[in-house]
């Protein structure tokens, strides 16, 4: 999404919240986190708003992108994670203040004294085809995600499980994985080391259960249509018109159906903000994200809202490209453009320029210090220094002119940002020509995974509450590295923070701080901005939980008042 960013995304004009990351990669447009609408539901434009007692429990939202996948083993983006969070449920889900609350787990687990073995009891719950949810569904799904044949990009998020990395590499058989259904209602989970955020991690989509018999029956069609999956969450997917809209309806067989008030949620896929605002104004959308030109227009509207997000957007530099393999070329591009001007003029939604990877006000160290405050900023905009670095790169690589292609999302706001980057970089770095390739979200992700790009506009939203959800993206050959970056010292710091330092919070914190420092000494990425969101939301919309990590939103407790 996933982190997540996907991110990132995100909400407002969410340039890519497809995060997640949030969690994995994040897509980008106005409605990703705040929702939007379906023109086929809710009030008809021009009609008088219905009195509260007549208003149906129907929520109409917007999304900026098609859902890439409804298979929790394969999804990597925030759009997929957000929808799956409504129709599937793991052992835990996120509740108020992002606390892990019981989901398919009937009670809190028994935990061994060393913190490495968890024993869960599975509650009496049903899949939407009437079959019982069992411990076997978790064992099967987790082994499926880690099976090398699945080639799941998010398999690494499960590496805290005993033998998970070796199993995923094909060095050990699946039966050696530290997960076992000892009976239909008991799941035993063994970890490599005690993990302080393990319960929150279990709310993430990759840890959702899957019914083996059903998945096998569907074959390669599983998760590709509304009727090729079964559901165990608060809602079931009832309709999916690809590239147009999708819908979920209340699941009458959900274990806590009495807590679910919404009968229906509709999403329209809308790529430009003006269309979303028009749907809101005609009462066909209950929430609509705002881009820069609409923020000033609606700033005094009683339904105008803003919030800070934890998704971070950045430029990936593909080091398979001869020019971008040069550290001075990367530093030049990173410092040569006006990040403050971009957020002030093009976003204008509470986003702030980023000179870092781990966001502000996200995680705090053993002494209570914000990670961001502890590490400060890196490589702030400095056009003169950028020109000097560019001159060095020209000499070291041996070029006077070079053309680089920017891989971009296909949303309205992404296009504006891409054009801004092109103008800034071509103006400040003599001899550079930037071309732009705008691609639909799913295709963009595929091109990044294949390494078929020069540099790309990317985002990441956090998958769990720890700096590791950001910094481990860029280990050598990591699933989300996708740019050929490699630094052995960086790799070792991440490995230590994941293993030997788990029992030493101070040393682990210092290792992650140092890893981020190395990332920017190498100018491996060029951070762009930390998201904010400005949006319009109807006053009768209540109870949406918006999360700082994992899936963007939860609608289980949402309702129309």
Number of C-alpha atoms within 10 A of each C-alpha: 40 39 42 41 38 40 41 45 44 43 36 34 39 39 37 42 45 47 44 42 43 42 40 39 35 39 42 38 34 37 36 35 35 27 30 34 29 25 22 14 18 22 19 14 16 9 9 9 13 11 7 10 7 8 14 16 16 19 26 27 32 32 32 37 29 21 26 21 21 22 21 25 25 21 28 35 39 42 44 30 37 28 24 26 27 24 23 27 25 22 28 23 26 26 16 14 10 17 14 19 18 19 22 27 24 16 14 15 17 13 15 12 7 8 15 17 22 16 20 22 21 21 20 14 21 19 21 20 12 12 12 17 22 25 25 22 19 24 24 17 21 26 24 21 24 29 19 16 11 14 15 20 18 25 24 20 22 21 18 20 22 20 22 27 19 16 20 26 13 14 11 14 13 20 12 14 23 20 27 20 19 12 12 14 18 18 23 20 19 21 21 17 19 19 17 14 12 14 20 21 24 21 26 31 33 28 23 24 26 28 21 16 9 14 18 11 11 15 10 10 14 19 20 17 16 18 15 17 22 23 24 28 27 29 30 27 25 16 15 19 13 14 13 14 23 24 21 22 19 22 22 15 19 24 17 14 15 9 12 18 17 21 17 20 26 28 27 29 25 27 21 20 25 18 12 28 23 14 26 25 15 16 23 25 32 27 30 36 36 33 26 19 15 17 21 13 10 16 15 10 11 11 13 18 18 18 15 18 28 24 44 39 34 21 20 26 28 25 21 15 17 11 23 22 19 19 18 24 26 25 26 29 28 29 25 25 26 19 20 16 13 20 23 15 11 18 28 22 29 18 26 21 21 24 24 27 27 27 23 21 15 18 15 18 16 12 8 8 12 17 22 19 11 12 16 12 14 19 18 17 18 14 20 14 15 25 21 15 21 26 18 17 23 18 10 13 15 10 12 12 11 12 13 17 15 23 25 25 29 22 26 19 24 22 17 14 18 22 15 16 21 20 14 16 23 17 14 19 23 14 15 18 16 18 14 18 16 17 15 14 25 17 13 23 23 11 15 21 16 11 18 16 23 21 25 24 23 33 40 41 44 37 35 30 19 20 21 17 24 25 20 25 18 25 23 18 13 18 17 23 19 22 29 18 21 18 15 10 13 22 18 14 22 24 15 15 23 20 15 12 18 17 14 11 15 13 16 22 21 16 20 25 19 16 24 23 19 15 20 20 13 16 24 26 25 26 26 27 25 28 33 24 26 31 29 27 21 16 12 12 16 14 15 16 18 21 22 24 34 36 39 37 23 21 22 23 16 18 19 18 13
